[in-house]
Amino acid sequence: MEVQYDKEDLGLILLCLLPPSYSTFRDTILYSRESLTVDEVYDSLTSYDKMKHLVVKPDSQGEGLIVRGRQDRNTDDDRGRTQERNHRGKSKGRSKSSNRGKTCNFCKKKGHIKSECYKLQNKIKREAANQKGKQPENSGEADVVEDYSDGELLVASVNDSKVSEEWILDSGCTFHMSPNRDWFTTYETVSEGVVLMGNNASCKIAGVGTIKVKMFDGVVRTLSDIRYVPELKKNLISLSTLDSKGYRYTAESGVLKISKGSLVVMKGQRKTAKLYVLQGSTVTGDAAVASSSLSDDDITKLWHMRLGHMSENGMVELSKRGLLDGQGICKLNFCEHCVFGKQKRVRFTRGIHNTKETLEYIHSDLWGPSRVPSRGGANYMLTFIDDFSRKVWAFFLKQKSDVFSAFKSWKIMIEKQTGKQIKYLRTDNGLEFCSDEFNRLCKLEGIVRHLTVRHTPQQNGVAERMNRTIMEKVRCMLSNANLPKSFWAEAASTACFLINRSPSVAIEKKTPQEVWSGNPANYSDLKIFGCPAYAHVNNGKLEPRSIKCVFLGYKAGVKGYKLWCPENRKVLISRDVVFDETAMLPNLSLKDSSNKENQKQVEHQINTESTPQVSTKIENRVASSPQYSIAKNRTKREIKPPKKYAEADLVAYALNVAEDIDANQEPSNYSEAISCEDSEKWMFAMQEEMESLHKNKTWDLVKLPKGKKTVRCKWVFKKKEGTPGVEEPKYKARLVAKGYSQVPGVDFTDVFSPVVKHSSIRALLGIVAMHDLELEQLDVKTAFLHGELEEDIYMQQPEGFTVSEKEDYVCLLKKSLYGLKQSPRQWYKRFDSFMTSHDFKRSSFDSCVYFKKNNDGSFVYLLLYVDDMLIAAKDKGEIRKVKAQLSEEFEMKDLGPAKKILGMEILRDRKTSKLYLSQKGYIEKLLCRFNMRSAKPVSTPLAAHFRLSSTLSPQSDDEIEYMSHVPYSSAVGSLMYAMVCSRPDLSYAVSTVSRYMANPGKEHWKAVQWILRYLRGTTDVCLQFGRTEDGVIGYVDADFAGDLDRRRSLTGYVFTIGGCAISWKVTLQTTVALSTTEAEYMAITEACKEAIWLKGLFSELNEDLQISTVFCDSQSAIFLTKDQMFHEKTKHIDVRYHFVRDIIARGDIVVSKISTHENPADMMTKSLPITKFEHCLDLVGVHC
């Protein structure tokens, strides 16, 4: 039955519940007015307390806590009045004569009023007793005086003489208190503070510390600032202290719940009417020491960062399951990294699919391109999400065209693991998902495609939202770890690992890993991404036992951690790691140069290599004699080349970049090779390499002599793409010595690499086309192994091929090996000796060109580029004879008719006597790498509106930051290789953009993109050699003051044989010309130098190709070459330019006038209209 009270009844109840010390106040209120309400009683009580400085917690049985000020107690003592006097001084007498004739409003009887009605008072007492239950009548009070807390007074009740192990939750207690000293995990002795008992007996506060309590849910929490009072009989938890720390408490159905945020951290069970006892137990002894000493907020923040900045609800769910080492999660405080990484504008709508099993429905999307390539060179991230379990897989790709191969690999792997088949696949309409091969595979495998409507990414919401979640975590983790953006792939991989172990609302707050595998995930090994990690190493007895690294995540399939060593710049996997999750490394800057994108190429070469330390070179010298070091020489500063040489001879850089273009995700080390999809092919290639090494007797296994050091080695893998429809791809594995550790003068002396000039290759191709010669190609297996070493070099045994029972032996090299500094030179010495012993002559103009005259007057030509050879002769029999001689001396591989050399494709049409030199495959890869395969083509390499200068370089920090993420140098280097090999039409454009590689701006990058757009429409362009009567003809032109920065002029020339270009060059003049005549005059000089070289080369090759004419369109410059008179106007021109007059005077070269319209060198020095540009291409044999 529910009882309803009016306001007057509630007021009387409140007065009756006041303790005896309020008897005077109660009598004054009861007999001073005829009627009262609960509001009037409350207001009067508040005013009375303010006057007395006394706060009373109502408790008729003495179980409550009374807090009052110390100053008030002293004042009462000064007045000679105490609490006992108030008890004795209560007035219970009152004259009732004034109530005669009045009627009680409660019992309706006369002679008294309602406030004096005994029936009402009995009823109130009965109902109060029913609600509160029976409690002890006798309760001693204890006043706790804290001198160091502004004189606060805490009154606690003690019911018996026996110390209780329970914790009482009290709303009036100012601090936590306990009489159990052995419970404290931390303790500090204090000298102030006493407990004042009800009989004026005092107990001293002995100390302050912390106690650990195991709560109702098994979570161990730490209570701090607990007062140790030995003579107390109760353990008290102050609700007011918890309230000040942000906790909320509510009582309902006899249970007091204390919560922070959405998590209930404590519970109390009602023992009496107003007494709640904590549900839990105190943690003591070893258990308390083993439990975490971190606060609840610190524990929450720690797991938040460990779990990749997981949401509070997700961590609460894991905590409820006891998966976080038994630690609880409280309300998550503000996380700045989450704001940086997760702040959003709008949310995607969520689609629902009623899937019944795994792999029934797959979502996929491609993220990218990233403005910053990853450490491994990836620009894209491909994700697959299983709709049933919401598990995600991520693949990191260099280009969009790799999507199909990644999907195919993932499909095979995942279907073999589960024994199930993919039924539905949802993607967008990107070309990478809608290619013919992709559609063909899905149709063949019976996979139903669900494609989104164009420009409607919401229809692929699961994949889009997953990519967003991953990148939010990536930004958070990179920000928290102070790592560069180039680590985004490692962060994304870790994010996927953590997402698969995070509760998801879509699967009823289960984790994807749990749904996928049926087993809960293990969280005990999680660490904060980017935190310092110390990996165990064993370098020597006196060396440190660990190396400081950065934690990068978890390696799939390996029970170890993935670490990055900033000092050695390498990634390593280790299980023996000590983590420091309390700190992060300072901002890890990996800027090696102003060209940040070049870092990726460097990493590819040193990914698993360590940088040699200078200290190792002097270790042996200082070990024997501990002397004081005296500085004899000052430390030399780092010498950098002048910027004016930045554009000079960039062919070597172009070759390096071109090698990276051709790279097709080859394994970077032995471990990757044996675990990838093509592991069998790579293993076969390594075995083939080892057989060649043993057959060639490259080394002997010996014990390492004392005082000697070893050179390490590694496997380098290369996949050579074959010609489509002609030959299959080739897998090559090369054992390479790490020659960077060699000491000059000790391990090697001179170096040289046998590389034929590109002009020599094109000259030979021109001769082959003119005379319809046979042209075949050879490759020397393990060419460098044929060189005889002159120094003793010891090398470690190859990884994966260590000889059993001789693991501690090393390889004493007898023959040169790839990677050694002297290997190219030693190989060339051996090869040159062989060729000269077989009647071949080495060209004086190119040391890698050999020729031999047969008895019938015909010639055999051989070009050498390291280990690749081109052989040309009139008769195939002569070629077979040379092949047989080479095979007797070296291990050769006959490649048959020449099809490809240095990335250049050779095509022949014997019927029409045409030979074509093309780089179509290379250019297509180049366009894919820089995401320009779908760009709109343009008709010229560089439009006239591009007026490039250094004033367009970045001026603000924002522009510098933007350009730091642009692969400018890589793009220019890639274009340069195409220009050097077969594309003279790119000469002027590439020469222009290459001047700004040190500090490019947005406009310079737009010019590079324009060149790529030109290549997009001219991938089929090639050089066409044929049989014509034309000999070698040269064309030269200059652009006066074409350089807008330093007003230097531009020189451009091109030489043709049979109407096809074989040699060309564009360069800035070193001397500033004062007129067009002077600029043209210096350009003619440069062209004549090249003409002399070509004339000498062809004369040795027995070709009567007289270079009689170099054409120029400047009549005044031609007159100046023939005029031997001294002129004031030309005295400043360097004397080296005047040697052209002697050449012309001897009749070696003739310089003739040609119309500007018929001069193809005009396209080498300036931007031309489309019609003039196409005409120049026809003149130099550049055709589609």
C-alpha positions, 0 to 999 in steps of 0.5 A: 500500500502506498502512503501519501503525505502532505507537506505538513506531515513531511515537515513533522517527519523531518523534525522527528528524525533530527538527533538529540542535539537539535532538541532546542531547535525542534521545540522552537519550531513545533511550538512557535507556530500553529502550522508548518510545511516541509519547506519552512522546516528546511529553510529554518534548519538551513539558517540554524546550521549556517549560524552554528557552522554545523552541518548535520547528516540526519541519523537517529541511530548514530550511524551517520557522520557529522562534519563540523569546523574546529573553530566552532568547537573551540568557540563552544568551549570558550562559552562553557557549553558542550554537546553534553550540556545541550543534551542535559539542557533540553526543555521538555516542559510546556504549559498546555493551558493555551491549547484548551478549546483547540481541536487537533486536525489529525485525531479530531480531539480537543485539548491539543493541536496536531503537533502535540498529537501522540497518535500522529507521533506514534504513527510516524515512529512506526513507519520510520522503524519499518523503513529503517529496521532495528539498529543499535541504540548505543553508538559512540561518536569519534571526531576526526580533526585534520590540522592540515585540511583547514580544520575540517572535523570528521565524526565517525561512529563505532558500534563495537570494539572489534575491527571490521573488515568491511568498507562503509560507504558514507555520505558525510565522511570527508576522507577515506579512513582505515585502522588496518595498517597492513592493507596499505600498499603505499604509506607516508607517516604524518605528525598532525591530525587526531580523532576526537571520541565522544567522551573527549578521548582522542586518537592520533592519525598515524599516516596517509596512503593507498589501499587496493580494493577488488570490486564486485566485478573483479576489477582491482581499484586503488583508493588514494589519500586514505587516513590511517587511524589505528583506534578506529573500528570501521573502514570508511569510504568517503562519498564526498571525496568520490564526488569531487573526483567526478564519480556519481552515486545513486541508490535504488532497491537497496543497492548504492551504485557509484559510476564514472561515465557509463561504467559502474565502478563500485556497488554497496549493499544496504545493511541498515536503513542508511548504512551501505557496505561495499561489495568487494574485498581488500587486496593485500600482500603479493596480490596488491603488489602485482596489481597495477599501480596506475590510477584508473584514468591512467589505465584507461588512457593506457588501454586507449592508446594500446588499442589504437585509440579505441572508443570508450564503449569498445573498451568497456565491452572488453573490460566486462569480458575480463579481457584487459588483464582484469583492469577496469575502464573508467570515463575516457578523458579528452584525447587530443590525438583522437580530435586530430585523427577522428574529427568529422563533419557528417557520418555515412548511412549504414547499410544492413545485409542479412548474411548467414556465414563468412565470405557470403558478402565481401565489401572492397575499396581502394584508398589513395593515392597517398601524397606520401609514399610508404616506406616500401613505396606503396601509394594505395591501400586495398581493403576487403571486409567480410560482411558477416564477421566485419573482419578486414584485410589490407593490402598496400599497393604501388599502383592501381593496376596491382588490385587484380593480382592482390584480389586474386591472391587474397581470394585463393588464400582466404578460400583455402583457409575457410573452405568456403567460396566468395558469393557476392562482391561489392565495389565501386566503378573504378577501372581497377575493379572493372577491368576485363580480367577482373570481370572474367575471373568473377564470372568464371568463379561465379561471384556476383558483382554489386557495383555502386552508382557513379558518384555515390560512395554511400552505396559502398558504405561499409568499405568507405567507413572502414577505410575512414576508421583505419585512417582515423586510427592511422592519424591518431597513432602517427600523431601520438608516436611522433612518426613521419607520414611515410610510416602510414602503411605500418600504422594502417596494418596495425590499425587493421589488426586492432580493428579485428579485435575491437567490438563492433555494433554491427555484430552485437558488440562482438569482435570480428576476430571472435566471429571469424575464428570462434575464439576470443582475441588475446590482448595481453601482448598489445603495446602502444604503436610507436613507443620505444622498444628495446630489442635484444642483440648479442654483438659482443661481450662488451657491447650493449645487449639491446638496441633502441627501436620504435614499435611498428606493430605485429608481423602476421604469422610470426610470434614477434614484434615489428620494430624500426631501428632509426640508427640503422634505418632497418626493420627487424622482427624480434620477440625479445623486446622490452617496451617503454609505454610511458614515453614516446621518442622525440619527433623522428625526422627522416629527411635525408635531402630536399628531395623526400621522395628519393628516400624510397629508392634508398630504402629499397637498397638498405632495407635490411642493411645496417650502416657501418660505424666509423668506430669499427675502423679504429677499434683495433688500433686503439685497443692495444695502447690506451693512450690519450688522443691528441687532435692533429687535424680539425674535423672537416666540414661536409663538402657539398657540390655546387648547385650550378652542377645540379643539371650536369650529367643526370643519366646515372640518376635516370638509370637508377630511377628507371630500375625502380620503375621496372621493379614489380614488387620483387622480394626485398630479402630471403624471408619474403622470397620463400614466403611469397606466392612465387616462392618456388620460382625464387627458390629455383633461381637461388639454387641456380645462382648457387650452382653457378657460384660453386661451378665457378669455384667462387670461394673456399670455406675457411675459419676466419683468421684472427684480426680479419673482418667479414663482408656480409651478403644478401640476396637480390631478386629481379623479375624481368618482364618478357616481351608479351606473346614472345617470351615469359617473365624471368626470375633472377636471384643474385647473391650480392656482397655488401661492399659498402663495408669495404675499406678503400686501399685495403679491400679494393683500389680502382673501380670501373664499370663496363657500360657502353654509351647509348649513342654507340648502341643506336649507331650499331642499330643504324648500321644493322638496319642499313646493311641488313645485318644479323643481330643477336643477344647474349647474357653472361651468367654471374659475370662478376664471378669471372674476375680474379681478385687481387685482395683477400676478402672474407664473406659470411655464408649466404642466407638459406645455404649455410653448410651443415656442421660448418656454420662458423666457417666463412667464405674466402673469395677467390673470384669477384662477386656482385656488390664488391667495389672492384668486381666490375673492373675485375670482370672487365679486365678478364673480358677485355683480355679474352676479346683481344686474345681472339683478334677483337679490337677495342674501340678507342672511342668507346671501351665497350665496343669491340670489332673484328674484321674477317678474311672476307672483309666483313665485320663482327661487332660486339657491344658490352653493357656489364653482362649483356651483349649485342653481336652483329654480323653479316652471317649467322655463322660468324655469330655462332662462332663468337658464341662458342668461343665465349661459352668456352670461357664463360657461362653464357645464356643465348637469348637469340635474336635481340629483342630488348636491351636496357629496357628498350624494345628492338623490333625488326621488319626484314622485308622492309629493312626497318628496325624500330627502337621503342620504350612502350612498356617502360613508358606505360609503367611510368604512367602507372607509377605516377597515376597518369595512365588515364590522363588526358593526352596533349600534343606537345611535350611542353606548352608555350605558356610554361615560363619556368624560373626559380621565382616559381619555387616555394616561398611559404611554409605551406608550399614547401610542405606541399612540394615535400610530398610531390615525387618531383625528382623521381618523375624527372629522373624517369622522364630523363631515362626515356629521353636518353634512350629513345625519345629525343622529342622530350629533350627540351622539356626534360632539360627545362624541368630538371633545372629545378630539382633542388627546389621545385614549385607547383608550376614546375610540377604542373610542367612535369605532369604536362610531359607525362600527359604528352607521353600518355598519347605517344606511348607507341612513338619509336625511332625508325632505322632504315636503309637509306643513302643518307649518311651521318648528318648533324643539326644544331640550334641555340636559344639566346638567353633562354634561361630566365634565371641566369640568362644563359643560352641553350644549346641543342643538337641532334645527329642522324644516320639514315634519317634516324636520330642516334645522338642528341643533347640539350644543355645550358651554355656555361658562358653568357652570350651577348648576342644570338650570334655568339650563342649559335657560335658556341652551340656549333662548337659543341655539335662539332665535338660530338661530330668528331667523336661519331666520325672516329667511331664510324671510321673504326667500324669500317663505315664510310659515313663521312660526317661532312656537314653540320647544319645551322640556321644562323648565317652570322654564326657560320661566318664567325666559324670561318673568320680568323680575324680578331674581334673585340666583340668575341674576345670574351668567348672562351678560347676552347670554343675557337677550336671549331675554326681549326676543324673547319679550316682542315676540312674535317667538318663543314658547317652549312646554312639551313632554313629554320623550318627544316632544322629539327634541332629547333625542337631541342631549344624551344617550345614549338607549334604542333605542326612545326614540332611534328615536322621536326619529328619526321626529320629525325625518324621519330614515328608512331 
